[in-house]
Amino acid sequence: MNRHEEIISGIAFQADHAAHNGAPATGAVCRAQIALMAGDTACGRRIADWPGHVLTDAMPLRLAGGLHHLFRRGAAPELGPVYAGAVTGQPEVDAIVAAVVARHDAELLGWFDGPPQTNEAGRSASFVAALHWLASRTADRFELNEIGSSAGMNLLIDRYGYDLGGVTSGPADAPCVIAPEWQGAPPPSVPFRIEAVRGCDLNPIDVRDAASADRLMAYIWPEAAPRFARMEAGIAMIRASGVDLVQADAADWIALRLAEPQEAGVTRVLMHSIVWQYIPPDRQAMIEAAMAEAGARATPDRPLAWIALETNRATFRHELKVRFWPGGGEAHLLGEAHAHGAWVRWA
């Protein structure tokens, strides 16, 4: 397979992945980027000359976000029938996307410069399920440290309500209740308390800024109505009370967090979701080494845990894994989840 074929294959895989996850219109918009490669636009040339791994870079979703942004602001109304499912034929979608790209070529080109910020509050359901599981094995009080926090939607983890297969938690008056379709047995109904939540991102999004909030909303797949409601609730909570989110390299930030004094009876947790693929291998290795070193120092009174909801690059399933110390530090596969929180399959 030559490079041109690799790019087409990557786009097609992303399109199929979206379609199989309840977003056929997003899939069709991604697939339309194959036709753009043969056209005479800067965006088409950027796609055809993509230097990295199409799927790891989520390249098709970058332009998809830009197109959705144009639609949301009223600059590309012809995309409406596509997003609504009224236009489904691929040649018709190709033509609509090509026309929009030709009209907004320079503006859309900038959307290729960074990965999609699909900061999804629904992923907190997997984190909370893992915390219920951990609470039966380590201390039942947690200090949460998230890398790749984007706009900080999962840093609101202690402000959402949850219904996880009948196991409920969170504030009774939570403005947003996250209740994914639950498959399998529920997580352990072990109560816990979150003492602190903080996070970092290389390029955090400040949703107090209207333009930044609009960009974040644009990355939501148009078919996913519940996600818009969750995002709007999260934006409102951050604007009202804020979150502890700083700009930092993940490896450097985690090293600093692990070096801080740890309160007795509190489990220190590293958590992240759909971000590992964007961290360079050398920084991944630094985080692994720092966690292994900290794990060797962990005690029953000051435990350490690592919660990750990440993509298995062989199957493209999103696996929920937990490691904890003392306890060996081996990875426990707790289940799989929809990338945007629609369902959780508990193992």
C-alpha positions, 0 to 999 in steps of 0.5 A: 500500500502506497502513501496515497492509499494509506491516507484513503484507508485511514479516512475510510476507517474513521468514516466507518468508525463514526458511522458505527458509533451512531454518527452516519453524517459525520462518517459521510463528511469524513469520507468526503475528504477522500474526494477532496484529495483530487480537487484544487483546494489547500485543504485537499492538498493538506489531506493528500500530503498528510505527514503523520498517521491519519487515525492517530492524528484524528486528521479527518475529524479536524476538518469535520470540526471546522465544517461543523463550526461553519454550519453552527455559525450559519456560514454553511447552511447546505450542510444542514440536510447532511447533518439531519440525515436528509442527504445520505448519498455519498456523491451528494455529500461529497459535492456539498462538502467540496463546495463549502471547502472551496468557499472557506478554504483558507479558514478551514485550513487552520483546523488541521493545525491541532487535534480535535478537542473532544472533551467529553463529560460522558467519559466521567462515567467510566472514571467514576465506575473505576473509583467505585471499584478502587474504593473497595481495594484502596482508600475511599478518598481520592485526589484526582489528577487529569492530563489532557484535560482540554477545557476541563469538563472531566474536572467537574467529575465531583459536580455531576450526578451519575447513574451507573447501572443503578449505582448512583452517586454525586450531588443530589442537586447536580445540574447534569446527570450522566447515565450511560447505557449500562451493559453488564453488572453494575460497578461495586456500590462502594461510596467514596469521596473526592478530596481534590480535582486538578488537571493540565493540558498543553493547550487548555481551552478557556470556555469563559471565552465565547469563541473558545466555547464555540470551537469546543462545541464544533467538535461534537458530532452533530448527531449527538444531541445529549453531548451538546446538553452536557457540554452546555451544562459543563460550560455553565458550571466552569463559568460559575465556579471554575476548575483547577486547570493549568497549561503544562506538559503532561509528563512534567506536570505529573512528576510535580504532582507525584512529588508533593506530600500526600495526605494519609488515607487518600489515594492519589490518582492519575486519570486520562481519556483518549489522550495517550495517542497524542502524547509523544513516546518519550513523554509517555515513557517519562510518565510510565517511569514516574508512576512506577517510581511513585508506585514503589513508594506507595503504602496502604495508607498512601496508595497510588492509582492510574485510571485510563480510558484509551483506544486499543490501537489494534481493535479501536475499542476504548478500554477502561483500565486501572492499575494501583499500588501497593497491589502490583501495578498490573493493569485490570481491564474493567470494561469498554466504553463508547468514546463519547460516553453513550454506553459502558460495557462493564467486565 
